[in-house]
């Protein structure tokens, strides 16, 4: 039996809603044929897909990173503003695709407003300059009376957008990145961009570009060198990570794959350690937060034609098909993000529509992939503060990770209404596990939500022809007696339960 000890007085930290943000890059069909499709019968007068807008609105996605990604390191934002008939068709060298520039900064701001999301703007620190970054801030955030604010007004947008959060480049440690440079070079460029941007708007929150992941030979050392240059000028540091169940990573072992969220936690903790090391060097009173602004499962649509647009517009790129085990790991990754909510203030599931995405579109509608469900549950039920749970569970051995608990649990509680939510992953591929929740300081109210994602086939996925092959099922509402709640988590499952206050 697994036991969870829940004390509402013990919390990890406040849950920033931006922990469950997402990402849209000018890549494949994420923008064109995804959120913007002016020739579609499903689009409004602005060319925005109405069904997609309604889906994103209902999901409640709080913040969306844009316009990249690898794309941003070669992007001139001026190509995407002004009269549409004057915008150039350009070659996006990152994905060997054609960008018509019919969707740009102003369209993105309008779309964000329509879906109720905050923009997280990415800046070109590859081919772009610090001066160009500051110009975009002025275009977006200054009212009037300056070169770039007056240009925005000339384009028909009188009110400034007040964009708060900005990413200073993307994966600049990567040799694949346009404008790739050394850590010291990037750190100095980020410092200059930050300074110039804050001259325009002192209220900005700026995110420096951290390591692209533990696979990099410069992992952590990059972060340290970058922060030695720009620690005093930024507020956060980015992390990226994609998880695979490929033969070279897990040997195709699903039980190891479902433990990979613990590897994410190791990456988070190592990155925090570097941030705090530099803080010590600087004797700084400021503590950086983290922006995990790319995370997901991605390993099938990752080579060859899946990543090469062959100079087409809106090619089918990175259109990963997700199965049940992918969704279970995404649930585990949600749990890991929750457990580090004291330091992670922004995180972005990469991406939102069509490209390694929970939602896919075709000409007649949209499809919810398997990973949609744990992500949607986090958005719906993760509220308030993250609880510091004590979880006791049987374990199994995983190489490089040691003893891994079969049962992985995270929880939140809202101070406003007292609602408690528990998110539980059962990694056991063959056996159900009984879980006893011990309520230390309160008795829960009635069960409001009790839902599980499970199934007999870990490789099952949803298609437009079979959209409900992997879908949530009703989970028997557990009862509480004597301060204890007992429930049985099915094998290979992810479960959410919410109680009233």
C-alpha positions as CSV (number, residue, x, y, z in Angstrom):
1,X,0.0,0.0,0.0
2,X,1.1,3.6,-0.7
3,X,0.4,6.3,1.8
4,X,0.1,10.1,1.3
5,X,0.3,12.4,4.3
6,X,-1.5,15.7,3.6
7,X,-1.2,18.7,5.9
8,X,-2.6,21.9,4.4
9,X,-0.2,23.9,6.6
10,X,2.8,22.5,4.8
11,X,3.2,24.1,1.3
12,X,6.0,24.2,-1.2
13,X,4.9,27.6,-2.5
14,X,2.2,29.6,-4.3
15,X,1.3,28.1,-7.7
16,X,1.8,30.7,-10.4
17,X,-0.8,30.0,-13.1
18,X,1.9,30.6,-15.7
19,X,3.4,27.3,-14.7
20,X,1.0,25.8,-17.2
21,X,1.6,28.0,-20.2
22,X,2.2,26.9,-23.8
23,X,4.1,27.8,-26.9
24,X,3.4,28.7,-30.6
25,X,6.3,28.9,-33.0
26,X,6.3,29.8,-36.7
27,X,6.9,26.2,-37.4
28,X,4.9,23.7,-39.5
29,X,1.2,24.2,-39.1
30,X,1.2,25.8,-35.6
31,X,0.3,29.3,-36.9
32,X,-0.8,28.8,-40.5
33,X,-3.6,26.2,-40.6
34,X,-3.4,26.0,-36.8
35,X,-4.6,29.2,-35.2
36,X,-4.7,31.3,-38.4
37,X,-6.4,30.1,-41.5
38,X,-8.2,32.9,-43.4
39,X,-9.5,30.7,-46.1
40,X,-11.1,28.2,-43.7
41,X,-14.9,28.2,-43.2
42,X,-14.2,27.8,-39.5
43,X,-12.3,31.2,-39.3
44,X,-13.6,34.6,-38.2
45,X,-13.0,37.9,-40.0
46,X,-9.5,38.1,-38.6
47,X,-8.6,34.7,-40.1
48,X,-8.5,33.1,-36.6
49,X,-9.8,29.6,-36.3
50,X,-12.9,30.0,-34.1
51,X,-12.9,26.3,-32.9
52,X,-9.3,26.6,-31.9
53,X,-9.9,29.9,-30.0
54,X,-12.8,28.4,-28.1
55,X,-10.7,25.3,-27.2
56,X,-7.8,27.4,-25.9
57,X,-10.2,29.7,-24.1
58,X,-11.9,26.7,-22.4
59,X,-8.5,25.2,-21.5
60,X,-7.6,28.4,-19.8
61,X,-4.0,28.6,-21.1
62,X,-2.5,31.5,-19.1
63,X,0.6,32.5,-21.1
64,X,1.9,31.6,-24.6
65,X,5.5,31.9,-25.8
66,X,5.9,33.3,-29.4
67,X,7.3,33.4,-32.1
68,X,10.0,30.8,-31.4
69,X,11.9,28.6,-30.8
70,X,14.6,28.1,-33.4
71,X,12.6,30.3,-35.7
72,X,13.1,33.5,-33.7
73,X,16.9,33.5,-34.1
74,X,16.5,34.5,-37.7
75,X,13.3,36.5,-37.5
76,X,13.0,40.2,-38.3
77,X,9.8,41.4,-36.4
78,X,9.4,44.3,-38.8
79,X,8.6,41.8,-41.6
80,X,5.5,40.8,-39.7
81,X,3.9,44.2,-39.1
82,X,2.2,46.8,-41.3
83,X,-0.1,46.4,-44.3
84,X,-0.3,42.7,-45.1
85,X,0.1,43.2,-48.8
86,X,3.5,44.8,-48.2
87,X,4.9,42.1,-46.0
88,X,7.6,39.9,-47.6
89,X,7.6,36.2,-48.1
90,X,10.9,35.1,-46.5
91,X,12.8,31.9,-46.2
92,X,12.9,30.6,-42.6
93,X,16.3,29.0,-42.5
94,X,15.7,27.3,-39.1
95,X,13.0,25.0,-40.6
96,X,13.7,25.5,-44.4
97,X,10.2,26.8,-44.8
98,X,8.5,29.8,-46.4
99,X,7.0,32.4,-44.0
100,X,4.4,34.6,-45.6
101,X,4.5,37.0,-42.6
102,X,0.7,37.4,-42.8
103,X,0.6,36.6,-39.1
104,X,2.9,38.7,-36.9
105,X,3.2,40.6,-33.7
106,X,-0.1,42.5,-33.9
107,X,-2.1,39.5,-34.9
108,X,-0.6,37.5,-32.1
109,X,-1.5,40.2,-29.6
110,X,-5.1,40.2,-30.9
111,X,-5.3,36.4,-30.7
112,X,-3.9,36.3,-27.2
113,X,-6.5,38.9,-26.1
114,X,-9.2,36.8,-27.8
115,X,-8.2,33.6,-25.9
116,X,-7.4,35.3,-22.6
117,X,-3.7,34.5,-22.6
118,X,-0.7,36.6,-21.8
119,X,2.0,36.9,-24.4
120,X,5.6,35.7,-23.6
121,X,7.6,37.3,-26.3
122,X,10.7,35.7,-27.7
123,X,13.5,38.0,-29.0
124,X,16.0,37.4,-31.8
125,X,19.4,37.5,-30.2
126,X,20.8,35.3,-33.0
127,X,20.9,37.6,-36.1
128,X,19.1,40.3,-34.2
129,X,20.7,43.1,-32.1
130,X,20.0,44.5,-28.7
131,X,18.8,47.7,-30.3
132,X,16.3,45.8,-32.4
133,X,15.0,44.0,-29.2
134,X,14.6,47.4,-27.5
135,X,12.8,48.7,-30.6
136,X,10.2,45.8,-30.4
137,X,9.6,46.6,-26.7
138,X,9.0,50.3,-27.7
139,X,6.7,49.2,-30.5
140,X,4.7,47.0,-28.1
141,X,4.8,48.9,-24.8
142,X,5.3,52.7,-25.4
143,X,2.2,54.8,-25.7
144,X,3.1,57.4,-28.3
145,X,5.5,60.1,-29.3
146,X,8.5,57.9,-30.2
147,X,9.6,56.3,-33.4
148,X,8.4,52.8,-32.8
149,X,5.3,53.6,-30.7
150,X,4.1,55.9,-33.5
151,X,4.8,53.2,-36.1
152,X,2.5,50.9,-34.1
153,X,-0.2,53.6,-34.0
154,X,0.3,54.2,-37.8
155,X,-0.4,50.4,-38.2
156,X,-3.7,50.9,-36.6
157,X,-3.1,49.9,-33.0
158,X,-3.4,52.9,-30.7
159,X,-3.2,51.2,-27.3
160,X,0.2,49.8,-26.1
161,X,0.2,46.1,-25.3
162,X,2.1,46.2,-22.0
163,X,3.9,42.9,-22.6
164,X,5.5,42.0,-19.3
165,X,7.7,38.9,-19.9
166,X,10.4,38.5,-22.6
167,X,12.8,35.7,-23.5
168,X,16.2,36.9,-24.4
169,X,16.9,34.6,-27.4
170,X,16.4,30.8,-27.8
171,X,18.9,27.9,-27.2
172,X,21.9,30.0,-28.0
173,X,24.2,27.3,-26.7
174,X,23.1,25.0,-29.6
175,X,25.3,24.7,-32.7
176,X,22.0,24.2,-34.6
177,X,20.9,27.7,-33.6
178,X,21.2,30.6,-36.0
179,X,23.7,33.0,-34.4
180,X,25.1,30.4,-32.0
181,X,27.7,31.9,-29.7
182,X,29.7,31.1,-26.6
183,X,28.3,31.6,-23.2
184,X,30.3,34.7,-22.4
185,X,29.3,36.3,-25.8
186,X,25.7,35.5,-25.2
187,X,25.8,36.7,-21.6
188,X,27.2,40.0,-22.6
189,X,24.6,40.4,-25.5
190,X,21.8,39.5,-23.1
191,X,23.1,42.0,-20.6
192,X,23.1,44.8,-23.3
193,X,19.7,43.8,-24.6
194,X,18.3,43.8,-21.0
195,X,19.7,47.2,-20.3
196,X,18.4,48.8,-23.5
197,X,14.9,47.2,-23.1
198,X,14.6,48.4,-19.5
199,X,15.5,52.0,-20.7
200,X,12.3,51.7,-22.7
201,X,10.2,49.9,-20.0
202,X,11.7,49.4,-16.5
203,X,8.8,47.1,-15.5
204,X,9.9,44.2,-17.7
205,X,10.6,40.6,-16.5
206,X,13.4,39.2,-18.6
207,X,14.4,35.6,-19.0
208,X,18.0,34.6,-19.9
209,X,18.6,31.7,-22.2
210,X,19.8,28.7,-20.2
211,X,21.2,25.4,-21.4
212,X,19.2,23.4,-24.0
213,X,19.4,20.3,-21.8
214,X,21.5,17.8,-20.0
215,X,22.6,16.2,-23.3
216,X,24.7,19.3,-24.1
217,X,28.4,19.1,-23.4
218,X,28.3,22.6,-21.9
219,X,25.3,21.8,-19.7
220,X,25.3,23.9,-16.4
221,X,28.7,25.4,-17.3
222,X,26.8,27.4,-19.9
223,X,24.3,28.6,-17.4
224,X,27.0,29.6,-14.9
225,X,29.0,31.6,-17.5
226,X,25.9,33.3,-18.9
227,X,24.7,34.3,-15.4
228,X,28.1,35.6,-14.4
229,X,27.6,38.2,-17.2
230,X,23.9,39.0,-16.9
231,X,22.7,37.9,-13.4
232,X,22.0,41.5,-12.3
233,X,20.0,42.3,-15.4
234,X,17.6,39.4,-15.7
235,X,14.8,37.9,-13.5
236,X,14.7,34.3,-14.7
237,X,16.6,31.6,-16.6
238,X,15.1,29.2,-19.1
239,X,15.3,25.4,-19.2
240,X,14.3,23.1,-22.1
241,X,13.7,19.3,-22.2
242,X,12.1,16.7,-24.4
243,X,11.6,13.1,-23.3
244,X,11.8,10.0,-25.4
245,X,11.0,6.3,-25.3
246,X,13.5,5.5,-28.0
247,X,15.8,2.5,-27.9
248,X,18.9,4.7,-27.3
249,X,17.3,6.5,-24.3
250,X,15.1,4.0,-22.5
251,X,15.6,0.9,-24.6
252,X,11.9,1.2,-25.3
253,X,11.2,0.2,-21.7
254,X,7.9,1.9,-20.7
255,X,8.5,1.4,-17.0
256,X,11.7,3.5,-17.3
257,X,10.0,6.0,-19.6
258,X,7.3,6.6,-17.0
259,X,10.0,7.5,-14.4
260,X,11.6,10.2,-16.6
261,X,9.8,13.0,-14.8
262,X,12.3,12.4,-12.0
263,X,15.1,13.2,-14.5
264,X,13.3,16.5,-15.1
265,X,13.4,17.2,-11.4
266,X,17.1,16.5,-11.3
267,X,17.6,19.0,-14.1
268,X,15.5,21.6,-12.3
269,X,17.4,21.2,-9.0
270,X,20.8,21.3,-10.8
271,X,19.8,24.5,-12.6
272,X,18.6,26.1,-9.3
273,X,22.0,25.2,-7.8
274,X,23.8,27.1,-10.5
275,X,21.6,30.1,-10.2
276,X,22.2,30.2,-6.5
277,X,25.9,29.6,-6.9
278,X,26.2,32.8,-9.1
279,X,23.9,34.6,-6.6
280,X,26.5,33.8,-4.0
281,X,29.4,35.0,-6.2
282,X,27.5,38.2,-6.8
283,X,26.4,38.6,-3.2
284,X,23.1,39.5,-4.7
285,X,19.9,39.8,-2.7
286,X,18.0,38.7,-5.8
287,X,16.9,35.1,-6.3
288,X,16.3,34.1,-9.9
289,X,13.2,32.1,-10.9
290,X,13.1,29.5,-13.7
291,X,11.1,29.5,-16.9
292,X,10.8,25.9,-18.2
293,X,9.6,27.3,-21.5
294,X,9.9,24.1,-23.6
295,X,8.9,20.7,-22.3
296,X,7.1,17.7,-23.7
297,X,7.5,14.2,-25.1
298,X,9.0,14.3,-28.6
299,X,11.0,11.7,-30.4
300,X,9.2,10.3,-33.4
301,X,8.7,13.2,-35.7
302,X,12.2,14.5,-35.1
303,X,14.3,13.7,-38.2
304,X,14.2,13.9,-42.0
305,X,11.1,15.3,-43.6
306,X,9.5,15.8,-40.2
307,X,11.9,18.7,-39.6
308,X,12.5,19.9,-43.1
309,X,9.9,22.2,-44.7
310,X,11.4,21.9,-48.2
311,X,10.7,25.6,-48.7
312,X,6.9,25.1,-48.5
313,X,4.5,27.3,-46.6
314,X,2.8,25.6,-43.5
315,X,4.5,22.1,-44.2
316,X,3.5,19.2,-41.9
317,X,6.4,19.3,-39.5
318,X,6.9,17.8,-36.0
319,X,3.4,16.4,-36.0
320,X,4.0,13.9,-33.3
321,X,1.2,11.3,-32.6
322,X,0.9,10.8,-28.9
323,X,-0.2,7.6,-27.2
324,X,-1.3,6.6,-23.7
325,X,2.1,6.2,-22.2
326,X,3.1,9.6,-23.5
327,X,0.1,11.1,-21.7
328,X,1.0,9.3,-18.5
329,X,4.5,10.7,-18.5
330,X,3.1,14.2,-19.3
331,X,1.0,13.7,-16.1
332,X,4.2,12.9,-14.2
333,X,5.9,16.0,-15.7
334,X,3.0,18.1,-14.5
335,X,3.6,16.6,-11.0
336,X,7.3,17.5,-11.2
337,X,6.6,21.1,-12.2
338,X,4.1,21.4,-9.3
339,X,6.7,20.1,-6.8
340,X,9.1,23.0,-7.9
341,X,6.5,25.8,-8.0
342,X,8.6,27.7,-5.4
343,X,11.2,28.4,-8.1
344,X,9.5,27.8,-11.5
345,X,7.2,30.7,-12.3
346,X,6.7,30.1,-16.0
347,X,6.6,26.8,-18.0
348,X,5.4,26.1,-21.5
349,X,4.2,22.9,-22.9
350,X,5.8,22.8,-26.4
351,X,3.7,23.3,-28.4
352,X,0.0,24.1,-28.4
353,X,-1.4,23.4,-31.9
354,X,-0.4,20.8,-34.5
355,X,3.4,20.9,-33.7
356,X,4.2,18.4,-30.9
357,X,0.9,19.4,-29.6
358,X,-2.1,18.4,-27.5
359,X,-4.5,19.7,-30.1
360,X,-4.4,18.9,-33.9
361,X,-6.5,20.5,-36.6
362,X,-7.7,19.6,-40.1
363,X,-10.0,21.4,-42.5
364,X,-13.1,20.2,-40.7
365,X,-12.3,20.4,-37.0
366,X,-9.8,19.6,-34.2
367,X,-8.6,16.6,-32.3
368,X,-7.6,16.2,-28.7
369,X,-4.5,14.1,-28.5
370,X,-3.8,11.9,-25.4
371,X,-1.5,14.5,-23.7
372,X,-4.3,17.0,-23.8
373,X,-6.0,15.5,-20.8
374,X,-3.3,15.7,-18.0
375,X,-2.4,19.2,-19.3
376,X,-6.0,20.3,-19.2
377,X,-6.5,18.8,-15.7
378,X,-3.5,20.8,-14.4
379,X,-5.1,24.0,-15.9
380,X,-8.5,23.2,-14.4
381,X,-7.7,21.9,-11.0
382,X,-4.2,23.1,-10.1
383,X,-5.0,26.1,-7.9
384,X,-3.7,28.0,-5.0
385,X,-0.6,26.6,-3.3
386,X,1.3,23.4,-3.9
387,X,1.1,21.1,-1.0
388,X,4.3,19.6,0.5
389,X,3.1,16.0,0.5
390,X,4.9,13.1,2.2
391,X,4.4,10.0,-0.1
392,X,5.4,6.5,0.8
393,X,5.2,4.0,-2.0
394,X,6.7,0.6,-3.1
395,X,9.5,1.1,-5.5
396,X,11.3,-0.4,-8.5
397,X,14.8,-0.1,-9.8
398,X,15.5,2.2,-12.8
399,X,19.1,2.6,-14.2
400,X,20.5,6.1,-13.4
401,X,17.5,7.0,-11.3
402,X,17.8,4.3,-8.6
403,X,14.6,3.3,-6.6
404,X,11.6,4.9,-8.3
405,X,8.2,5.0,-6.5
406,X,5.4,3.2,-8.3
407,X,3.0,5.9,-7.1
408,X,3.8,9.6,-7.8
409,X,1.5,12.2,-6.2
410,X,1.3,16.0,-6.2
411,X,-1.4,18.2,-4.8
412,X,-2.7,21.7,-4.5
413,X,-5.0,23.6,-2.2
414,X,-6.8,26.9,-2.8
415,X,-7.0,29.2,0.2
416,X,-9.9,31.0,-1.4
417,X,-12.4,28.1,-1.5
418,X,-10.4,25.3,0.3
419,X,-10.6,23.0,-2.7
420,X,-7.9,20.3,-2.7
421,X,-6.7,18.5,-5.8
422,X,-4.6,15.4,-6.0
423,X,-2.8,14.3,-9.2
424,X,-1.6,10.7,-9.0
425,X,0.5,8.7,-11.4
426,X,0.7,4.9,-11.1
427,X,3.8,3.8,-13.0
428,X,3.1,0.1,-12.4
429,X,2.4,-1.4,-15.8
430,X,0.6,-4.5,-14.5
431,X,-0.8,-3.9,-11.0
432,X,-3.2,-1.5,-9.4
433,X,-2.0,0.2,-6.2
434,X,-4.1,1.0,-3.1
435,X,-3.4,4.5,-1.8
436,X,-4.3,5.8,1.6
437,X,-4.5,9.6,2.0
438,X,-4.0,10.6,5.6
439,X,-5.5,14.0,6.3
440,X,-3.4,15.5,9.0
441,X,-5.2,18.8,9.9
442,X,-8.5,18.7,8.1
443,X,-11.3,16.6,6.8
444,X,-12.0,16.9,3.1
445,X,-15.3,18.0,1.8
446,X,-17.2,16.2,-0.9
447,X,-15.6,14.8,-4.0
448,X,-16.2,17.2,-6.8
449,X,-14.1,15.5,-9.5
450,X,-12.8,12.0,-9.8
451,X,-11.3,11.1,-13.2
452,X,-8.7,8.7,-14.6
453,X,-6.8,8.2,-17.8
454,X,-5.8,4.6,-18.3
455,X,-6.2,1.7,-20.7
456,X,-4.9,-1.7,-21.7
457,X,-2.8,-0.5,-24.6
458,X,0.1,1.9,-23.8
459,X,0.5,2.5,-27.5
460,X,-3.1,3.5,-28.2
461,X,-3.6,7.0,-29.7
462,X,-6.4,9.2,-30.8
463,X,-7.2,9.9,-34.5
464,X,-9.7,12.0,-36.3
465,X,-11.5,8.8,-37.1
466,X,-11.3,7.5,-33.5
467,X,-11.0,10.6,-31.3
468,X,-12.0,8.9,-28.0
469,X,-9.7,5.9,-28.1
470,X,-7.8,7.3,-25.2
471,X,-10.1,9.5,-23.1
472,X,-10.8,10.2,-19.4
473,X,-13.0,7.7,-17.5
474,X,-15.0,8.2,-14.4
475,X,-13.1,7.1,-11.3
476,X,-15.1,5.8,-8.4
477,X,-15.4,8.6,-5.9
478,X,-13.4,7.6,-2.8
479,X,-14.9,8.0,0.7
480,X,-13.2,9.3,3.8
481,X,-13.5,7.8,7.2
482,X,-11.5,8.7,10.4
483,X,-9.4,11.2,8.5
484,X,-8.3,8.6,5.9
485,X,-9.3,8.3,2.2
486,X,-8.6,5.0,0.5
487,X,-8.5,4.6,-3.3
488,X,-7.2,2.1,-5.8
489,X,-5.2,3.5,-8.7
490,X,-5.4,1.3,-11.8
491,X,-2.3,0.0,-13.4
492,X,-0.7,2.5,-15.9
493,X,-2.9,5.4,-14.9
494,X,-3.0,9.1,-14.2
495,X,-5.8,10.2,-11.9
496,X,-7.1,13.5,-10.6
497,X,-9.4,13.9,-7.6
498,X,-10.7,17.2,-6.3
499,X,-12.5,17.8,-3.0
500,X,-14.5,20.8,-1.8
501,X,-13.3,22.8,1.1
